[in-house]
Amino acid sequence: MKKIRQNNYVIIAAAFFAALVIDIVSKEWISARMGLHQSFSVLGEFFRLTYLKNSGIAFGIFQGFSSLLLFVSLIVVVTLIFAFRGITRQKPVVLAAYGLILGGAIGNILDRIRFNSVRDFLDFGINAKTRWPVFNAADSFIFIGILLIILFYKEYKDKPQKGVTYGD
């Protein structure tokens, strides 16, 4: 059991550090090369780099509540860390998903501490008027991690377990 738990932590830590480093490096790279509100086309109107600061959360909601959002984010991270302590057997992809979520959350927390906002720059859309809200690598890692957990939870839930009976 101890070996399983150590392997779990290695997978979580690897995904965590990869997500955190990619997030920090990408934000630093963008902020060093672009002015605030500057936009640069990478693939026409489909993909642009647009440097913004967001004091809210996804889709720009809760603007101006940065201190509260920082507090809530810290509570979520602490909760996730305590949840990891109970992990004994999980698919490696689910363990990596936990690391991605944690790395993304810490990346955005570090921005909130430094700038009282998060730095966003990934800008997708069809044309100038039809755009997805601008986001960052941390947001992507959180989304991908949650999606992987949902997908693999459903797979695990739908699979009959050996030696388990249901009902009387």
VENDA-V911320 format. One record per residue. N is the residue number from 1. RES is the residue in one letter. SS is DSSP state (a for helix, b for strand, c for the rest). PHI is phi in whole degrees, -180 to 180 (999 if undefined). PSI is psi in radians with two decimals (none if undefined). Layout:
n=N res=RES ss=SS phi=PHI psi=PSI
n=N res=RES ss=SS phi=PHI psi=PSI
This chain:
n=1 res=M ss=c phi=999 psi=-0.68
n=2 res=K ss=a phi=-64 psi=-0.69
n=3 res=K ss=a phi=-64 psi=-0.75
n=4 res=I ss=a phi=-59 psi=-0.83
n=5 res=R ss=a phi=-63 psi=-0.72
n=6 res=Q ss=a phi=-63 psi=-0.76
n=7 res=N ss=a phi=-62 psi=-0.68
n=8 res=N ss=a phi=-59 psi=-0.81
n=9 res=Y ss=a phi=-65 psi=-0.60
n=10 res=V ss=a phi=-64 psi=-0.78
n=11 res=I ss=a phi=-65 psi=-0.82
n=12 res=I ss=a phi=-60 psi=-0.81
n=13 res=A ss=a phi=-64 psi=-0.71
n=14 res=A ss=a phi=-63 psi=-0.81
n=15 res=A ss=a phi=-66 psi=-0.71
n=16 res=F ss=a phi=-59 psi=-0.93
n=17 res=F ss=a phi=-66 psi=-0.65
n=18 res=A ss=a phi=-62 psi=-0.84
n=19 res=A ss=a phi=-63 psi=-0.79
n=20 res=L ss=a phi=-64 psi=-0.78
n=21 res=V ss=a phi=-66 psi=-0.79
n=22 res=I ss=a phi=-60 psi=-0.75
n=23 res=D ss=a phi=-63 psi=-0.88
n=24 res=I ss=a phi=-64 psi=-0.82
n=25 res=V ss=a phi=-63 psi=-0.75
n=26 res=S ss=a phi=-66 psi=-0.70
n=27 res=K ss=a phi=-66 psi=-0.74
n=28 res=E ss=a phi=-65 psi=-0.71
n=29 res=W ss=a phi=-62 psi=-0.84
n=30 res=I ss=a phi=-64 psi=-0.85
n=31 res=S ss=a phi=-67 psi=-0.42
n=32 res=A ss=a phi=-80 psi=-0.37
n=33 res=R ss=a phi=-111 psi=-0.25
n=34 res=M ss=c phi=-128 psi=2.55
n=35 res=G ss=c phi=-82 psi=2.69
n=36 res=L ss=c phi=-56 psi=2.33
n=37 res=H ss=c phi=74 psi=0.02
n=38 res=Q ss=c phi=-75 psi=2.53
n=39 res=S ss=b phi=-131 psi=2.51
n=40 res=F ss=b phi=-138 psi=2.22
n=41 res=S ss=b phi=-77 psi=2.24
n=42 res=V ss=b phi=-104 psi=-0.85
n=43 res=L ss=b phi=-129 psi=1.18
n=44 res=G ss=c phi=59 psi=-2.44
n=45 res=E ss=c phi=-82 psi=-0.25
n=46 res=F ss=c phi=-66 psi=-0.81
n=47 res=F ss=b phi=-135 psi=2.16
n=48 res=R ss=b phi=-129 psi=2.71
n=49 res=L ss=b phi=-100 psi=2.06
n=50 res=T ss=b phi=-131 psi=1.99
n=51 res=Y ss=b phi=-87 psi=2.02
n=52 res=L ss=b phi=-134 psi=2.80
n=53 res=K ss=b phi=-116 psi=2.34
n=54 res=N ss=b phi=-122 psi=2.00
n=55 res=S ss=c phi=-87 psi=-0.03
n=56 res=G ss=c phi=-103 psi=-2.59
n=57 res=I ss=c phi=-120 psi=-2.75
n=58 res=A ss=a phi=-49 psi=2.45
n=59 res=F ss=a phi=64 psi=0.26
n=60 res=G ss=a phi=74 psi=0.20
n=61 res=I ss=c phi=-77 psi=2.78
n=62 res=F ss=c phi=63 psi=0.60
n=63 res=Q ss=c phi=-60 psi=2.43
n=64 res=G ss=c phi=87 psi=0.05
n=65 res=F ss=c phi=-112 psi=0.65
n=66 res=S ss=a phi=-59 psi=-0.74
n=67 res=S ss=a phi=-64 psi=-0.75
n=68 res=L ss=a phi=-64 psi=-0.75
n=69 res=L ss=a phi=-64 psi=-0.66
n=70 res=L ss=a phi=-63 psi=-0.80
n=71 res=F ss=a phi=-61 psi=-0.83
n=72 res=V ss=a phi=-62 psi=-0.73
n=73 res=S ss=a phi=-61 psi=-0.73
n=74 res=L ss=a phi=-64 psi=-0.70
n=75 res=I ss=a phi=-62 psi=-0.76
n=76 res=V ss=a phi=-62 psi=-0.78
n=77 res=V ss=a phi=-63 psi=-0.79
n=78 res=V ss=a phi=-62 psi=-0.73
n=79 res=T ss=a phi=-61 psi=-0.77
n=80 res=L ss=a phi=-61 psi=-0.75
n=81 res=I ss=a phi=-62 psi=-0.74
n=82 res=F ss=a phi=-67 psi=-0.61
n=83 res=A ss=a phi=-64 psi=-0.62
n=84 res=F ss=a phi=-62 psi=-0.52
n=85 res=R ss=c phi=-62 psi=-0.47
n=86 res=G ss=c phi=-90 psi=-0.02
n=87 res=I ss=c phi=-74 psi=2.18
n=88 res=T ss=c phi=-117 psi=-0.96
n=89 res=R ss=c phi=-126 psi=2.13
n=90 res=Q ss=c phi=-151 psi=2.66
n=91 res=K ss=c phi=-64 psi=2.51
n=92 res=P ss=a phi=-55 psi=-0.60
n=93 res=V ss=a phi=-66 psi=-0.60
n=94 res=V ss=a phi=-71 psi=-0.70
n=95 res=L ss=a phi=-62 psi=-0.75
n=96 res=A ss=a phi=-62 psi=-0.66
n=97 res=A ss=a phi=-60 psi=-0.73
n=98 res=Y ss=a phi=-59 psi=-0.76
n=99 res=G ss=a phi=-63 psi=-0.70
n=100 res=L ss=a phi=-63 psi=-0.78
n=101 res=I ss=a phi=-62 psi=-0.82
n=102 res=L ss=a phi=-64 psi=-0.76
n=103 res=G ss=a phi=-62 psi=-0.74
n=104 res=G ss=a phi=-65 psi=-0.75
n=105 res=A ss=a phi=-63 psi=-0.78
n=106 res=I ss=a phi=-65 psi=-0.68
n=107 res=G ss=a phi=-58 psi=-0.79
n=108 res=N ss=a phi=-72 psi=-0.60
n=109 res=I ss=a phi=-62 psi=-0.77
n=110 res=L ss=a phi=-59 psi=-0.70
n=111 res=D ss=a phi=-64 psi=-0.76
n=112 res=R ss=a phi=-62 psi=-0.66
n=113 res=I ss=a phi=-67 psi=-0.78
n=114 res=R ss=a phi=-75 psi=-0.71
n=115 res=F ss=a phi=-120 psi=-0.05
n=116 res=N ss=c phi=62 psi=0.37
n=117 res=S ss=c phi=-166 psi=3.04
n=118 res=V ss=b phi=-111 psi=2.61
n=119 res=R ss=b phi=-92 psi=2.09
n=120 res=D ss=b phi=-111 psi=2.64
n=121 res=F ss=b phi=-158 psi=-0.22
n=122 res=L ss=b phi=-86 psi=2.09
n=123 res=D ss=b phi=-130 psi=1.90
n=124 res=F ss=b phi=-114 psi=2.60
n=125 res=G ss=b phi=-178 psi=3.12
n=126 res=I ss=c phi=-95 psi=-0.74
n=127 res=N ss=c phi=-150 psi=-3.01
n=128 res=A ss=c phi=-63 psi=-0.49
n=129 res=K ss=c phi=-97 psi=-0.33
n=130 res=T ss=c phi=-114 psi=1.60
n=131 res=R ss=b phi=-130 psi=2.58
n=132 res=W ss=c phi=-79 psi=2.61
n=133 res=P ss=c phi=-58 psi=2.48
n=134 res=V ss=c phi=-67 psi=2.42
n=135 res=F ss=b phi=-140 psi=-3.07
n=136 res=N ss=c phi=-130 psi=3.13
n=137 res=A ss=a phi=-62 psi=-0.68
n=138 res=A ss=a phi=-59 psi=-0.78
n=139 res=D ss=a phi=-60 psi=-0.72
n=140 res=S ss=a phi=-62 psi=-0.78
n=141 res=F ss=a phi=-65 psi=-0.70
n=142 res=I ss=a phi=-63 psi=-0.82
n=143 res=F ss=a phi=-62 psi=-0.84
n=144 res=I ss=a phi=-62 psi=-0.74
n=145 res=G ss=a phi=-61 psi=-0.81
n=146 res=I ss=a phi=-64 psi=-0.76
n=147 res=L ss=a phi=-60 psi=-0.79
n=148 res=L ss=a phi=-62 psi=-0.73
n=149 res=I ss=a phi=-63 psi=-0.76
n=150 res=I ss=a phi=-63 psi=-0.82
n=151 res=L ss=a phi=-62 psi=-0.80
n=152 res=F ss=a phi=-80 psi=-0.42
n=153 res=Y ss=a phi=-66 psi=-0.77
n=154 res=K ss=a phi=-61 psi=-0.76
n=155 res=E ss=a phi=-61 psi=-0.76
n=156 res=Y ss=a phi=-68 psi=-0.75
n=157 res=K ss=a phi=-65 psi=-0.68
n=158 res=D ss=a phi=-78 psi=-0.26
n=159 res=K ss=c phi=-86 psi=2.18
n=160 res=P ss=c phi=-64 psi=2.44
n=161 res=Q ss=c phi=-95 psi=2.39
n=162 res=K ss=c phi=-65 psi=2.37
n=163 res=G ss=c phi=77 psi=0.14
n=164 res=V ss=c phi=-111 psi=2.23
n=165 res=T ss=c phi=-115 psi=2.59
n=166 res=Y ss=c phi=-118 psi=2.43
n=167 res=G ss=c phi=81 psi=-3.08
n=168 res=D ss=c phi=-108 psi=none
